[in-house]
Amino acid sequence: NAEYGKQWYQRRVRGFPITFLVFILFWGLYAIDRELVAPKRLDHIMDSVFNHLVHTYIIFWALAEPLFTSVTVAKKRQGLIVIALFALAYTVWAYIVFLNMGKWSYPILNILTDGQRVLFILVSYFLVVGIFLVTRAYHKRFGRIDDNAKKSQ
């Protein structure tokens, strides 16, 4: 199914790098100050097991998946465009939430100045681009590349 193939490609390009970005940012900020990403007042809503499922467990599957499934590795230019568009859309969404609710969707954004917030977003963007490039190499090295994909790369 062509539509399934497009969805799979989008998931492959965005999913792996975004998974790692979430893992790195969440646990990095959690180590600095838990209140920046998972305030204690929300423990009754999101317990520690669920927290680990969302922010840690996914890494194991993201690393294991290319070892067991055939993958189409994204061309570098196409992947970078997809990542940039996704990052822009996500940033716009975060600002829309802020403009409508008066609070940022992530507690860390509430304590940053405007300049720090822009810097945080830019660093996050460049981090996810770096992760995309590394995971692209990971897929090429360890993944079972689809034969049709080899011809187009």
C-alpha positions in Angstrom: 0.0 0.0 0.0 1.5 3.3 -1.1 -0.1 5.3 1.7 1.2 3.0 4.3 4.7 3.4 2.8 4.5 7.2 3.0 3.4 7.0 6.6 6.2 4.5 7.4 8.8 6.8 5.8 7.5 9.8 7.7 7.6 7.8 10.9 11.2 6.6 10.2 12.5 10.1 9.4 10.8 11.8 12.3 10.2 9.1 14.8 13.7 7.9 15.6 15.4 11.3 16.0 12.4 12.8 17.9 12.4 9.7 20.2 16.0 10.3 21.1 15.5 14.1 21.5 12.7 13.5 23.9 14.8 11.0 25.8 17.8 13.3 26.0 15.9 16.5 26.9 13.5 14.9 29.4 16.1 12.9 31.4 18.7 15.7 31.1 16.4 18.2 32.5 15.0 15.7 35.0 18.5 15.2 36.3 19.0 19.0 36.7 15.5 19.7 38.3 12.6 17.3 38.1 10.1 20.2 38.4 11.3 21.5 34.9 9.7 18.5 33.1 7.7 16.4 35.6 6.4 18.4 38.5 5.7 16.3 41.6 2.2 17.7 41.7 1.4 15.6 38.7 2.5 12.3 40.2 -1.1 11.2 40.8 -1.7 11.6 37.0 1.5 10.2 35.6 3.2 7.7 37.9 6.8 6.7 37.6 6.1 3.5 35.6 4.2 5.4 33.0 6.9 8.1 33.0 9.5 5.5 32.2 7.4 3.9 29.5 6.9 7.2 27.8 10.5 8.6 28.2 12.8 5.5 28.5 11.3 2.3 27.2 10.8 3.7 23.7 14.6 4.0 23.3 15.0 0.3 23.4 12.4 -0.3 20.7 13.9 2.5 18.6 17.3 0.9 18.8 16.1 -2.6 18.2 13.6 -1.9 15.3 16.2 -1.5 12.5 17.8 -4.8 13.5 14.6 -6.7 12.9 12.8 -4.9 10.2 13.6 -3.8 6.6 14.1 -0.1 6.5 14.3 2.6 3.8 16.9 5.1 4.9 15.9 8.6 4.1 18.0 10.7 1.8 19.8 13.3 3.8 18.2 16.4 2.1 14.7 15.0 2.3 15.1 14.0 5.9 16.4 17.4 6.9 13.5 19.1 5.2 11.0 16.8 7.0 12.7 17.4 10.3 12.8 21.2 9.8 9.1 21.3 8.9 8.1 19.1 11.8 10.2 21.3 14.2 8.6 24.4 12.8 5.1 23.0 13.2 5.8 21.8 16.7 7.2 25.2 17.7 4.2 27.0 16.2 1.9 24.6 18.2 3.8 25.4 21.4 3.3 29.1 20.8 -0.4 28.7 20.0 -0.9 26.8 23.2 0.9 29.6 25.1 -1.1 32.3 23.4 -4.4 30.5 24.2 -3.6 29.2 27.7 -1.1 31.8 29.0 1.2 29.0 30.0 3.8 26.9 28.2 3.1 23.3 27.5 6.5 22.4 29.1 7.3 23.8 32.6 10.9 24.7 31.6 9.6 27.2 29.0 7.8 29.0 31.8 11.0 30.0 33.6 13.1 30.9 30.6 13.4 34.5 29.3 12.4 35.1 25.6 16.1 34.9 24.5 16.7 31.8 26.5 13.6 30.2 25.1 14.7 30.9 21.5 18.2 29.5 22.3 16.6 26.4 23.9 14.5 25.8 20.8 17.4 26.4 18.4 19.7 24.1 20.4 16.9 21.5 20.4 16.6 21.8 16.6 20.3 21.4 16.0 20.4 18.5 18.4 17.6 16.7 16.5 19.3 17.4 13.2 22.5 15.8 14.7 20.5 12.9 16.0 18.9 12.4 12.5 22.3 12.2 10.9 23.6 9.8 13.5 20.5 7.6 13.3 20.6 7.6 9.5 24.2 6.2 9.8 22.9 3.7 12.5 20.2 2.5 10.1 22.7 2.1 7.3 25.2 0.3 9.5 22.9 -2.0 11.5 19.5 -2.0 9.7 18.3 -4.4 7.1 18.1 -2.0 4.2 15.2 -2.5 1.7 16.6 -3.6 -1.7 14.5 -1.0 -3.5 15.9 1.7 -1.2 19.5 0.7 -2.0 19.0 1.5 -5.7 17.7 5.0 -5.0 20.5 6.1 -2.6 
